[in-house]
Amino acid sequence: MSIAPSNITVHYLNDSRAQRIIWLLEELEVPYEVKRYERLPSLLAPPELARIHPLGRAPVITDGDIVLAESGAIVEYIINKYGKGKAQPPSAGWLDNLYYTHYAEGTLMPFLSWKLILTMTGSRVPFFIRPVAKKITGGLVRTFIDPQLQANLSMIDMQLKKHPGGWLAGGEEPTSADYMLHFPLEAMETHMKDIPQSMKDYVQHIHERPAYQRALERGGDYAYARK
């Protein structure tokens, strides 16, 4: 069965999960257009994105009459419709691919998001209560968030050491697990100390790929790109 030509537009918010989508499209050599949006000073998405999808968040793609949000859903859609057999895990790595594809947003990103929210909250309240707010939010981060992040780092480190210099599910090419997990790992490498060397090597392995470099050119400035 022939596949209809791609008519994909990626609605790309700067420094966002949308980087996952354009890296995938470049790896699969699927034609696409980019419409870029800039975050507001509050770091929220601009209201223009709500004209594309009711939640006004990114990434969102349009493909003909289809409007699809949620990066995990977009990754699966693109691989299933345009992958032509690429981005598939080996049979021995099928379960790892399934797990880490959903783990990225289901487990890891909520901890990172809460750490960001709590850290920002302590700095954005009125100045006369800021010391107290920072003490409370800092305590929450140290007590509840950081230990969970360390446990997650240890698990990811063990997984990456199973396939040194390669991909989460093994095999010769990135799969949906890699497209999903690379974004939080980039953020962690940028903002956290004592990141395992396996994670640093993994992110570097991704950043050195020609398709990733092309994605950076298409998407524009990206805070988590290595200089």
VOPAGU-2260 file (C-alpha; in pm, 1 decimal, decimal comma):
REM VOPAGU-2260
SITE   aa  ch    i         X         Y         Z
SITE  MET   A    0       0,0       0,0       0,0
SITE  SER   A    1     141,8     336,2     -98,4
SITE  ILE   A    2     190,8     605,0     164,7
SITE  ALA   A    3      47,1     949,4     100,9
SITE  PRO   A    4     309,9    1224,5      85,5
SITE  SER   A    5     378,0    1403,1     410,9
SITE  ASN   A    6     211,2    1738,2     461,6
SITE  ILE   A    7     343,0    1782,1     816,2
SITE  THR   A    8     383,4    2116,1     986,9
SITE  VAL   A    9     554,1    2108,8    1325,9
SITE  HIS   A   10     433,1    2385,6    1555,0
SITE  TYR   A   11     758,6    2432,8    1738,9
SITE  LEU   A   12     788,2    2610,1    2073,6
SITE  ASN   A   13    1142,7    2709,7    2159,2
SITE  ASP   A   14    1324,3    2491,6    2414,1
SITE  SER   A   15    1047,4    2236,4    2423,5
SITE  ARG   A   16     962,0    1875,0    2357,8
SITE  ALA   A   17     912,3    1972,0    1992,8
SITE  GLN   A   18    1282,1    1900,0    1943,3
SITE  ARG   A   19    1191,7    1532,1    1967,0
SITE  ILE   A   20     968,0    1562,7    1664,1
SITE  ILE   A   21    1200,4    1737,4    1424,7
SITE  TRP   A   22    1489,8    1505,2    1515,0
SITE  LEU   A   23    1264,6    1207,6    1434,1
SITE  LEU   A   24    1151,1    1361,1    1106,4
SITE  GLU   A   25    1509,6    1428,5    1004,6
SITE  GLU   A   26    1615,5    1073,1    1087,3
SITE  LEU   A   27    1328,7     933,4     879,3
SITE  GLU   A   28    1387,8    1189,5     602,0
SITE  VAL   A   29    1021,1    1289,5     607,1
SITE  PRO   A   30     951,4    1633,8     454,7
SITE  TYR   A   31     801,7    1886,8     695,1
SITE  GLU   A   32     762,9    2255,5     767,1
SITE  VAL   A   33     834,3    2435,9    1093,8
SITE  LYS   A   34     625,6    2713,9    1242,2
SITE  ARG   A   35     820,0    2851,5    1537,7
SITE  TYR   A   36     670,4    3009,7    1849,1
SITE  GLU   A   37     856,5    3190,8    2126,3
SITE  ARG   A   38     784,9    3150,6    2495,2
SITE  LEU   A   39     644,7    3443,5    2690,6
SITE  PRO   A   40     852,9    3595,5    2974,9
SITE  SER   A   41     654,1    3366,5    3205,0
SITE  LEU   A   42     796,2    3072,5    3004,0
SITE  LEU   A   43     444,3    2976,1    2898,4
SITE  ALA   A   44     349,7    2922,0    2535,5
SITE  PRO   A   45     205,4    3218,7    2347,4
SITE  PRO   A   46    -173,0    3231,7    2292,0
SITE  GLU   A   47    -129,6    3172,7    1917,5
SITE  LEU   A   48     -74,6    2802,1    1982,7
SITE  ALA   A   49    -430,7    2772,7    2115,9
SITE  ARG   A   50    -550,6    2845,6    1762,9
SITE  ILE   A   51    -391,9    2518,4    1654,3
SITE  HIS   A   52    -490,3    2299,0    1950,1
SITE  PRO   A   53    -730,8    2380,1    2235,2
SITE  LEU   A   54    -468,3    2328,1    2505,3
SITE  GLY   A   55    -227,3    2571,8    2343,9
SITE  ARG   A   56      79,8    2363,0    2413,4
SITE  ALA   A   57     364,8    2223,1    2205,5
SITE  PRO   A   58     451,0    2017,3    2023,4
SITE  VAL   A   59     158,2    1998,8    1788,6
SITE  ILE   A   60     166,6    1877,9    1431,3
SITE  THR   A   61     -76,5    1920,1    1150,2
SITE  ASP   A   62     -75,2    1666,4     868,4
SITE  GLY   A   63    -344,3    1750,1     620,3
SITE  ASP   A   64    -667,0    1755,0     820,8
SITE  ILE   A   65    -505,3    1586,8    1121,8
SITE  VAL   A   66    -413,4    1792,7    1428,8
SITE  LEU   A   67    -217,5    1593,2    1686,3
SITE  ALA   A   68     -63,2    1695,9    2018,2
SITE  GLU   A   69     138,9    1506,6    2283,3
SITE  SER   A   70     492,4    1423,6    2176,3
SITE  GLY   A   71     454,8    1052,2    2252,3
SITE  ALA   A   72     147,6    1026,0    2032,5
SITE  ILE   A   73     319,3    1227,0    1758,4
SITE  VAL   A   74     629,3    1006,3    1767,8
SITE  GLU   A   75     420,3     689,5    1737,2
SITE  TYR   A   76     205,9     841,7    1460,8
SITE  ILE   A   77     505,6     943,7    1250,8
SITE  ILE   A   78     687,9     612,3    1294,1
SITE  ASN   A   79     375,1     411,2    1211,8
SITE  LYS   A   80     273,7     622,2     912,1
SITE  TYR   A   81     605,3     731,5     762,9
SITE  GLY   A   82     872,3     510,0     919,1
SITE  LYS   A   83     889,5     254,1     634,9
SITE  GLY   A   84    1026,1      -2,3     877,4
SITE  LYS   A   85    1274,7     232,5    1044,0
SITE  ALA   A   86    1292,3     318,9    1414,9
SITE  GLN   A   87    1188,5     -33,4    1511,4
SITE  PRO   A   88    1354,2    -208,9    1807,1
SITE  PRO   A   89    1508,3    -553,1    1774,9
SITE  SER   A   90    1289,7    -829,1    1912,0
SITE  ALA   A   91    1506,9    -858,3    2223,4
SITE  GLY   A   92    1461,7    -486,9    2292,7
SITE  TRP   A   93    1088,2    -461,6    2228,4
SITE  LEU   A   94     992,0    -443,2    2597,0
SITE  ASP   A   95    1265,9    -191,2    2681,7
SITE  ASN   A   96    1147,3      26,5    2395,5
SITE  LEU   A   97     786,5       8,1    2513,5
SITE  TYR   A   98     880,4      89,7    2872,6
SITE  TYR   A   99    1116,9     380,6    2809,2
SITE  THR   A  100     888,6     533,6    2546,4
SITE  HIS   A  101     619,7     580,0    2812,1
SITE  TYR   A  102     853,9     622,9    3109,1
SITE  ALA   A  103     995,5     950,0    2972,0
SITE  GLU   A  104     669,2    1140,1    3020,4
SITE  GLY   A  105     494,7     911,6    3265,6
SITE  THR   A  106     765,0     907,6    3534,9
SITE  LEU   A  107    1072,3    1119,6    3464,7
SITE  MET   A  108     929,1    1444,6    3326,3
SITE  PRO   A  109     683,8    1501,3    3616,0
SITE  PHE   A  110     974,1    1506,7    3863,5
SITE  LEU   A  111    1168,4    1749,6    3645,7
SITE  SER   A  112     862,2    1969,1    3600,7
SITE  TRP   A  113     792,6    1980,9    3974,0
SITE  LYS   A  114    1153,7    2068,2    4046,1
SITE  LEU   A  115    1132,5    2356,4    3799,5
SITE  ILE   A  116     799,3    2478,9    3938,3
SITE  LEU   A  117     913,5    2468,6    4300,2
SITE  THR   A  118    1243,8    2636,9    4220,5
SITE  MET   A  119    1072,2    2914,5    4023,8
SITE  THR   A  120     805,7    2963,1    4292,1
SITE  GLY   A  121    1062,7    3037,9    4559,0
SITE  SER   A  122    1211,3    3313,7    4343,4
SITE  ARG   A  123     890,6    3473,7    4215,2
SITE  VAL   A  124     689,8    3544,4    4527,2
SITE  PRO   A  125     691,5    3897,3    4681,3
SITE  PHE   A  126    1038,0    3979,9    4809,8
SITE  PHE   A  127     934,2    4011,8    5174,8
SITE  ILE   A  128     828,6    3644,5    5191,5
SITE  ARG   A  129    1092,1    3517,1    4946,3
SITE  PRO   A  130    1335,8    3382,6    5211,3
SITE  VAL   A  131    1059,5    3177,0    5371,5
SITE  ALA   A  132     925,4    3059,2    5035,6
SITE  LYS   A  133    1271,3    2954,7    4917,5
SITE  LYS   A  134    1326,8    2762,8    5239,4
SITE  ILE   A  135     997,8    2576,5    5200,7
SITE  THR   A  136    1031,1    2500,2    4829,8
SITE  GLY   A  137    1398,6    2412,2    4865,3
SITE  GLY   A  138    1311,4    2170,1    5142,3
SITE  LEU   A  139    1047,3    2005,7    4927,7
SITE  VAL   A  140    1292,3    1965,9    4641,1
SITE  ARG   A  141    1564,2    1816,6    4862,7
SITE  THR   A  142    1325,8    1588,8    5052,0
SITE  PHE   A  143    1089,2    1464,3    4783,5
SITE  ILE   A  144    1217,1    1546,2    4433,5
SITE  ASP   A  145    1595,1    1503,1    4438,1
SITE  PRO   A  146    1592,6    1150,6    4587,9
SITE  GLN   A  147    1348,3    1039,2    4320,1
SITE  LEU   A  148    1561,9    1193,7    4047,8
SITE  GLN   A  149    1869,4    1015,0    4181,7
SITE  ALA   A  150    1684,3     683,3    4172,6
SITE  ASN   A  151    1582,9     753,8    3814,3
SITE  LEU   A  152    1939,2     847,9    3719,3
SITE  SER   A  153    2064,4     517,0    3857,0
SITE  MET   A  154    1809,0     317,4    3660,2
SITE  ILE   A  155    1883,9     500,7    3334,5
SITE  ASP   A  156    2256,6     458,0    3393,3
SITE  MET   A  157    2211,8      81,5    3424,9
SITE  GLN   A  158    2003,4      69,4    3106,9
SITE  LEU   A  159    2252,5     269,7    2904,3
SITE  LYS   A  160    2539,8      51,6    3023,7
SITE  LYS   A  161    2360,7    -247,9    2874,6
SITE  HIS   A  162    2413,9     -92,8    2530,1
SITE  PRO   A  163    2725,6     127,2    2556,0
SITE  GLY   A  164    2754,0     370,7    2268,4
SITE  GLY   A  165    2415,8     259,7    2138,7
SITE  TRP   A  166    2044,6     292,9    2193,0
SITE  LEU   A  167    1805,8     225,3    2479,1
SITE  ALA   A  168    1652,1     -79,9    2316,4
SITE  GLY   A  169    1973,1    -199,8    2152,7
SITE  GLY   A  170    1983,6    -225,9    1776,5
SITE  GLU   A  171    2148,8      -9,5    1516,5
SITE  GLU   A  172    1919,7     294,6    1512,1
SITE  PRO   A  173    1720,9     511,1    1754,5
SITE  THR   A  174    1368,1     404,7    1836,0
SITE  SER   A  175    1073,0     579,3    1997,4
SITE  ALA   A  176    1234,3     532,8    2340,8
SITE  ASP   A  177    1533,7     740,6    2233,4
SITE  TYR   A  178    1322,5    1011,0    2072,0
SITE  MET   A  179    1122,7    1042,1    2392,4
SITE  LEU   A  180    1396,7    1015,1    2654,7
SITE  HIS   A  181    1660,6    1235,8    2499,9
SITE  PHE   A  182    1475,7    1558,8    2588,9
SITE  PRO   A  183    1465,6    1508,9    2968,7
SITE  LEU   A  184    1823,4    1379,8    2962,8
SITE  GLU   A  185    1935,4    1694,4    2779,6
SITE  ALA   A  186    1762,1    1906,4    3042,3
SITE  MET   A  187    1914,9    1709,3    3328,4
SITE  GLU   A  188    2262,8    1731,0    3180,4
SITE  THR   A  189    2223,2    2107,3    3143,9
SITE  HIS   A  190    2082,3    2183,9    3488,6
SITE  MET   A  191    2200,3    1907,9    3722,9
SITE  LYS   A  192    2537,4    1812,8    3866,8
SITE  ASP   A  193    2686,3    1465,0    3899,1
SITE  ILE   A  194    2522,3    1321,2    3589,7
SITE  PRO   A  195    2646,3     967,6    3511,9
SITE  GLN   A  196    2902,8     950,6    3234,1
SITE  SER   A  197    2681,7     706,7    3046,4
SITE  MET   A  198    2416,9     979,9    3012,4
SITE  LYS   A  199    2669,8    1236,7    2897,6
SITE  ASP   A  200    2798,2     993,5    2635,7
SITE  TYR   A  201    2445,3     909,6    2524,4
SITE  VAL   A  202    2347,4    1274,7    2476,9
SITE  GLN   A  203    2671,0    1341,5    2290,5
SITE  HIS   A  204    2604,9    1037,7    2069,7
SITE  ILE   A  205    2268,5    1190,5    1974,8
SITE  HIS   A  206    2401,5    1542,6    1924,8
SITE  GLU   A  207    2670,8    1419,2    1686,7
SITE  ARG   A  208    2423,3    1260,5    1449,4
SITE  PRO   A  209    2381,5    1447,0    1119,2
SITE  ALA   A  210    2002,4    1426,1    1148,3
SITE  TYR   A  211    2012,3    1590,9    1489,7
SITE  GLN   A  212    2234,3    1868,1    1355,0
SITE  ARG   A  213    1987,3    1926,8    1071,5
SITE  ALA   A  214    1705,4    1939,7    1326,5
SITE  LEU   A  215    1888,1    2213,1    1515,0
SITE  GLU   A  216    1920,0    2413,2    1194,2
SITE  ARG   A  217    1549,2    2376,5    1119,7
SITE  GLY   A  218    1428,7    2448,6    1473,2
SITE  GLY   A  219    1657,2    2740,6    1555,0
SITE  ASP   A  220    1811,0    2831,7    1890,2
SITE  TYR   A  221    1778,9    2550,4    2143,0
SITE  ALA   A  222    1896,2    2587,2    2502,2
SITE  TYR   A  223    1997,4    2224,4    2541,8
SITE  ALA   A  224    2220,4    2199,4    2235,0
SITE  ARG   A  225    2586,5    2155,9    2316,0
SITE  LYS   A  226    2791,2    2455,8    2215,6
